[in-house]
Amino acid sequence: MVYRVARGFDAFAPPDWAFAREDGTFGNRFDDPGAYRGIPEENRFRVLYCAAQPAGAFGETIARYRRSPGLLAKLQQIESDEPPDPELEGGVVPEDFRLKRILGATRLSDNLLFADFRDGETLTVLGEELAHWLAKFDLDEIDLSTMTSQHRRLTQEAARYVYKLADSSQTVFAGMRYVSRLHADWELWAIFHDRLVHTPEETAGVIREDDRELQDAARILGLRVE
């Protein structure tokens, strides 16, 4: 079973190309970098980001609301008798977030294969196959820290390499398994939308403020849920 937090009625619908950025991606870790190479939209893949636990799915989507240590440091330097405005400090998951999203759950087909980006042998292969990109970004190797880093262009190239393996071999990967950079216990799945074979569970509807998994993710990230 995997879980996904998304907008709309179908949590497992691919993101609309209308929301893509100028670089052709959606700004996420394993999005297709094909636009850089002039690959037309119809030949590029979209990725569904899921988690093995609901808390992981929530955590990956509410992380944007975390307090910024840099901003907190600057606020603490302000000499004033009044405490800082809580809204400036951040750290709150707004009610609007919950009301505009759903938590979807689905069972993946047992026949799907996933490249394990936590596995040492897989990382070794990626390091060899993506050596050109490592040199371009002045990196020495690909390891777990690389795959959870902010080197998005490199991780996106890793995703395209995995996707294109289907063109040169009989191995067709449905996506990648990896670990969250936010919490090591959150197992994540990046699934190519055109290779998803699954059986969706019934959607619960609006996400409640007191949802146990949401509250758990918020606690880990130092957030409060409105």
C-alpha positions as CSV (number, residue, x, y, z in Angstrom):
1,M,0.0,0.0,0.0
2,V,1.2,3.5,-0.8
3,Y,-0.2,6.9,0.1
4,R,-0.3,10.2,-1.7
5,V,-1.5,13.7,-0.7
6,A,-2.9,15.6,-3.7
7,R,-5.5,18.0,-4.9
8,G,-8.7,17.0,-6.7
9,F,-10.8,13.9,-6.6
10,D,-8.2,11.5,-7.9
11,A,-5.0,11.5,-5.8
12,F,-3.2,9.4,-8.4
13,A,-3.9,11.5,-11.5
14,P,-0.7,12.9,-13.0
15,P,0.0,16.6,-12.5
16,D,-1.3,18.8,-15.3
17,W,1.4,20.1,-17.6
18,A,-0.2,23.5,-17.3
19,F,1.4,23.8,-13.8
20,A,5.0,22.9,-15.1
21,R,7.7,25.5,-14.6
22,E,9.6,27.2,-17.4
23,D,12.2,24.4,-17.3
24,G,9.5,21.8,-18.0
25,T,9.6,20.2,-14.5
26,F,7.3,20.7,-11.5
27,G,10.3,21.4,-9.3
28,N,10.5,18.0,-7.7
29,R,13.3,15.6,-7.1
30,F,12.7,13.0,-9.9
31,D,10.8,15.1,-12.5
32,D,11.7,14.5,-16.1
33,P,14.4,16.9,-17.3
34,G,13.6,16.2,-20.9
35,A,12.6,19.7,-21.7
36,Y,16.3,20.7,-21.3
37,R,17.1,18.4,-24.2
38,G,14.2,19.5,-26.4
39,I,12.1,16.4,-25.9
40,P,8.5,17.2,-26.7
41,E,5.9,17.1,-23.9
42,E,4.2,14.0,-25.2
43,N,7.4,12.0,-24.9
44,R,8.2,13.1,-21.3
45,F,7.1,11.4,-18.2
46,R,5.3,12.7,-15.1
47,V,5.9,11.4,-11.6
48,L,3.6,10.6,-8.8
49,Y,5.3,11.0,-5.4
50,C,4.0,8.5,-2.8
51,A,4.9,7.2,0.6
52,A,4.7,3.8,2.3
53,Q,3.1,5.5,5.4
54,P,0.5,8.3,5.5
55,A,2.8,10.3,7.8
56,G,5.5,10.3,5.1
57,A,3.0,11.5,2.5
58,F,1.9,14.3,4.8
59,G,5.4,15.2,5.8
60,E,6.7,15.6,2.3
61,T,3.9,18.0,1.5
62,I,3.8,20.1,4.7
63,A,7.5,20.5,5.0
64,R,7.2,23.9,3.1
65,Y,5.6,25.3,6.2
66,R,8.6,24.7,8.5
67,R,10.2,27.6,10.3
68,S,13.2,29.0,8.7
69,P,16.2,29.0,11.1
70,G,17.7,32.0,9.3
71,L,14.5,34.0,9.6
72,L,14.1,33.1,13.3
73,A,17.7,34.3,13.9
74,K,16.9,37.7,12.3
75,L,13.7,38.0,14.3
76,Q,15.5,37.3,17.5
77,Q,17.9,40.2,16.7
78,I,15.1,42.7,16.6
79,E,15.0,44.8,19.7
80,S,11.3,45.2,20.7
81,D,9.1,44.9,23.7
82,E,6.5,43.1,21.6
83,P,7.0,39.4,20.7
84,P,7.4,38.6,16.9
85,D,4.2,38.0,14.9
86,P,3.6,34.2,15.0
87,E,2.7,34.4,11.3
88,L,6.1,35.7,10.5
89,E,7.8,32.9,12.4
90,G,5.9,30.3,10.4
91,G,5.6,26.7,11.6
92,V,1.8,26.4,10.9
93,V,0.0,24.2,8.5
94,P,-2.9,26.4,7.4
95,E,-6.5,25.1,7.3
96,D,-6.6,25.9,3.6
97,F,-4.0,23.2,3.0
98,R,-6.2,20.5,4.5
99,L,-9.4,21.6,2.8
100,K,-8.0,21.6,-0.7
101,R,-6.3,18.2,-0.5
102,I,-7.1,14.5,0.0
103,L,-5.1,11.5,1.2
104,G,-5.3,8.7,-1.4
105,A,-4.3,5.1,-0.8
106,T,-3.7,2.4,-3.4
107,R,-2.2,-1.1,-3.8
108,L,0.5,-1.4,-6.4
109,S,0.6,-4.4,-8.7
110,D,3.0,-7.1,-7.5
111,N,4.4,-7.1,-11.1
112,L,5.8,-3.6,-10.9
113,L,9.6,-3.2,-10.6
114,F,11.3,-0.3,-8.8
115,A,14.9,0.9,-8.9
116,D,16.0,1.1,-5.3
117,F,17.9,4.3,-4.8
118,R,18.8,3.2,-1.2
119,D,20.8,0.2,-2.5
120,G,24.6,0.5,-2.7
121,E,24.8,-1.5,-6.0
122,T,22.2,0.7,-7.6
123,L,24.0,3.9,-6.5
124,T,27.3,2.5,-7.9
125,V,25.7,1.8,-11.3
126,L,24.2,5.3,-11.3
127,G,27.6,6.8,-10.5
128,E,29.1,5.1,-13.6
129,E,26.2,5.8,-16.0
130,L,25.9,9.5,-14.9
131,A,29.6,10.2,-14.7
132,H,29.2,13.0,-17.2
133,W,26.6,14.7,-15.0
134,L,28.7,14.3,-11.9
135,A,31.6,16.0,-13.6
136,K,29.3,18.8,-14.8
137,F,28.0,19.5,-11.3
138,D,31.5,19.1,-9.7
139,L,30.5,16.0,-7.7
140,D,32.8,13.1,-6.9
141,E,30.2,10.3,-6.5
142,I,26.5,9.3,-6.1
143,D,25.6,8.1,-2.6
144,L,22.6,8.3,-0.3
145,S,23.4,12.0,0.5
146,T,23.4,12.8,-3.2
147,M,20.0,11.3,-3.8
148,T,18.5,13.3,-0.9
149,S,20.3,16.5,-1.6
150,Q,19.2,19.6,-3.4
151,H,21.0,18.6,-6.6
152,R,17.7,18.3,-8.4
153,R,19.1,18.3,-11.9
154,L,21.2,15.3,-11.1
155,T,18.5,13.3,-9.4
156,Q,16.2,14.2,-12.3
157,E,18.8,12.8,-14.7
158,A,18.9,9.7,-12.6
159,A,15.2,9.3,-13.0
160,R,15.4,9.7,-16.8
161,Y,18.1,7.1,-17.0
162,V,15.9,4.6,-15.1
163,Y,12.9,5.5,-17.3
164,K,14.9,5.0,-20.5
165,L,16.3,1.6,-19.6
166,A,13.1,0.2,-21.1
167,D,14.4,1.2,-24.5
168,S,17.5,-0.8,-24.3
169,S,16.6,-3.9,-22.2
170,Q,13.7,-6.0,-21.0
171,T,13.8,-4.3,-17.6
172,V,11.0,-1.8,-17.3
173,F,11.0,0.1,-14.0
174,A,7.8,1.7,-12.8
175,G,9.8,4.2,-10.7
176,M,12.2,4.5,-7.8
177,R,12.2,3.7,-4.1
178,Y,14.1,6.1,-1.9
179,V,14.2,7.6,1.6
180,S,13.0,11.0,2.7
181,R,15.6,13.6,3.5
182,L,13.3,14.8,6.3
183,H,13.0,11.6,8.2
184,A,14.9,8.4,7.6
185,D,11.8,6.2,8.6
186,W,9.7,7.7,5.7
187,E,10.0,5.3,2.7
188,L,9.1,7.1,-0.5
189,W,8.1,6.0,-4.0
190,A,8.5,8.0,-7.2
191,I,6.2,6.4,-9.8
192,F,6.2,7.0,-13.5
193,H,2.5,7.9,-14.2
194,D,2.4,5.9,-17.5
195,R,3.6,2.7,-15.8
196,L,1.4,2.8,-12.7
197,V,-0.7,-0.3,-12.3
198,H,-2.7,-0.2,-9.1
199,T,-6.0,-0.8,-7.2
200,P,-7.1,2.4,-5.5
201,E,-8.7,2.3,-2.0
202,E,-11.8,4.4,-1.2
203,T,-10.8,8.0,-0.4
204,A,-11.7,9.3,3.1
205,G,-12.4,12.8,1.9
206,V,-11.3,16.0,3.6
207,I,-8.2,15.7,5.8
208,R,-9.1,16.3,9.4
209,E,-7.2,18.6,11.7
210,D,-6.8,15.8,14.3
211,D,-5.7,13.1,11.8
212,R,-3.2,11.0,13.7
213,E,-0.8,10.6,10.8
214,L,-0.9,14.3,10.0
215,Q,-0.3,15.3,13.6
216,D,2.6,12.8,13.7
217,A,4.3,14.3,10.7
218,A,3.7,17.8,12.0
219,R,5.3,16.9,15.4
220,I,8.4,15.5,13.6
221,L,8.7,18.7,11.6
222,G,8.0,21.1,14.4
223,L,4.7,22.3,13.0
224,R,1.2,23.1,14.3
225,V,-1.9,22.2,12.3
226,E,-4.7,24.7,12.0
